Amino acid sequence: MASKKPEWKDSKYADAEGKFKDLNCNDLANWLIRTRNKNKKAIVGSLNQQIVFNRKKNPSYASKMECARNNAMKKLGKK
């Protein structure tokens, strides 16, 4: 079975304008919760996309996104 390459999808929510790189993982989680209207699917989708597209070329950035995802889920009441 051939693996399918992931495709980038733009969000209907506010543009991050560099916040993913500038904010620490806790502040990023708070910003995503606020701008995504506590929509868990949108938050996880945004962060998963960042993880998938950066895990090979920038693993430290990908781990920061995993930290932000974990913090956001914890704050929204899901492990």
C-alpha positions in Angstrom: 0.0 0.0 0.0 1.5 3.3 -1.0 1.6 6.0 1.7 -0.3 9.2 0.9 1.5 12.5 1.4 -0.3 14.9 3.7 -1.7 18.1 2.2 -1.7 21.5 3.8 -5.1 22.9 4.7 -5.8 26.5 5.7 -8.0 27.1 8.6 -11.1 29.3 8.6 -9.9 30.7 12.0 -7.6 33.7 12.6 -4.2 33.6 11.0 -1.5 32.9 13.5 0.9 35.5 12.0 4.0 33.8 13.6 2.4 33.0 17.0 3.2 29.3 16.6 6.9 30.1 16.6 6.9 33.1 19.0 4.7 31.8 21.9 5.7 29.2 24.4 3.6 26.0 24.4 1.4 27.1 27.3 0.7 30.6 25.8 0.1 29.0 22.4 -2.5 26.6 23.9 -4.3 29.5 25.5 -4.3 31.5 22.2 -5.6 28.5 20.3 -8.4 27.9 22.8 -9.4 31.6 22.6 -9.3 31.9 18.8 -10.7 28.5 18.0 -13.7 29.1 20.3 -12.8 26.0 22.4 -13.3 23.8 19.4 -11.1 20.7 20.2 -11.2 19.4 16.7 -9.9 22.7 15.2 -7.2 23.0 17.9 -5.9 19.5 17.5 -6.1 19.7 13.7 -4.0 22.9 13.7 -1.4 21.4 16.0 -1.3 18.0 14.3 -0.7 19.7 10.9 2.2 21.6 12.4 3.6 18.4 13.9 3.3 16.4 10.7 4.9 19.0 8.5 7.8 19.8 10.8 8.7 16.5 12.6 11.6 15.6 10.3 13.1 19.0 9.4 12.5 20.7 12.8 11.9 18.1 15.6 12.2 20.6 18.5 9.4 22.7 16.9 7.3 19.6 16.5 7.8 18.7 20.2 6.7 22.2 21.1 3.5 21.7 19.2 2.9 18.4 21.0 3.4 20.2 24.3 0.8 22.8 23.2 -1.6 20.1 22.1 -1.3 18.3 25.5 -1.8 21.6 27.4 -4.8 22.6 25.3 -6.5 19.2 25.9 -5.7 19.4 29.6 -7.3 22.8 29.8 -10.3 21.7 27.9 -10.8 18.7 30.1 -9.5 15.9 28.0 -6.2 14.0 28.4 
